[in-house]
Structure formats: structure tokens, C-alpha cells
């Protein structure tokens, strides 16, 4: 994964600049950190699909709250 070093360093330069201000940083962080876990070399340390889904649902919920708070939601 090309973005892995950036994510592990806490840098979110992988996010398209045109998206700035349209997403919650914590939501993006949750999704990005799950992506890192999914590409671990050791398969036994990778999350199950249930764990991935739970984390992404949590990130989505955070994002929805952000959108509602800042008037971006419909």
C-alpha cells in the first residue's frame, strides 16, 4: 500500500485537497487506520470482516454527525 508510510506517520496527505473541510478528521483517521490493519503482512494480525465493518460503520457515523453539524447533510 503506497499510503501506508504516510498513514503510520499520522500524515493524511493522501486525502484529496479538494475534500478539505468536507470530512471529519476523526472519521478519516478511523477509516485510514483500519486500512493499515487490513494490509498487514501477517494475515493473523489482520482484522476480520466483522471488525472492518464495525470500524467503518463507526467512521461513517462520525462523518454523518459532522455533516449534520456543519450543514453539509441532506
C-alpha positions in Angstrom: 0.0 0.0 0.0 1.7 3.2 -1.1 -0.1 5.3 1.5 0.9 3.1 4.4 4.0 5.1 5.5 2.1 8.3 5.4 -0.8 6.9 7.5 1.6 5.3 10.0 3.3 8.7 10.5 0.0 10.3 11.1 0.1 12.3 7.9 -3.1 12.5 5.9 -1.7 13.9 2.7 -3.3 11.0 0.9 -6.7 12.8 1.1 -7.5 14.8 -2.0 -7.1 18.5 -1.2 -10.5 19.3 -2.8 -12.1 17.4 0.1 -10.7 19.7 2.8 -13.4 20.8 5.2 -15.9 18.2 3.9 -14.9 15.4 6.2 -14.3 14.9 9.9 -10.7 14.2 10.7 -11.5 11.5 13.3 -13.7 9.7 10.7 -11.0 9.7 8.2 -8.4 8.6 10.8 -10.6 5.6 11.8 -11.1 4.5 8.2 -7.4 5.0 7.3 -6.1 3.1 10.4 -8.4 0.2 9.5 -7.0 0.2 6.0 -3.5 -0.1 7.5 -4.6 -3.1 9.6 -6.1 -4.7 6.5 -2.8 -4.8 4.7 -0.6 -6.2 7.5 1.9 -8.7 6.2 1.0 -11.2 8.9 -2.5 -12.4 8.0 -3.2 -13.4 11.6 -3.0 -9.8 12.7 -5.4 -8.5 10.0 -9.0 -7.7 11.2 -11.9 -9.9 10.4 -14.5 -8.6 8.0 -16.8 -8.0 11.0 -14.2 -5.8 12.7 -13.7 -3.9 9.4 -17.4 -3.3 9.0 -17.8 -2.2 12.7 -15.0 0.3 12.4 -16.2 1.7 9.1 -19.7 2.0 10.4 -18.3 3.9 13.4 -16.3 6.2 11.0 -19.4 6.7 8.9 -21.5 7.7 12.0 -18.8 10.2 12.9 -18.9 11.6 9.4 -22.7 11.9 9.4 -22.6 13.8 12.6 -20.0 16.1 11.1 -22.1 16.7 8.1 -25.2 17.4 10.1 -23.4 19.8 12.4 -21.9 21.8 9.5 -24.9 21.8 7.3 -23.5 19.5 4.6 -26.1 16.8 5.1 -29.4 16.5 3.2 
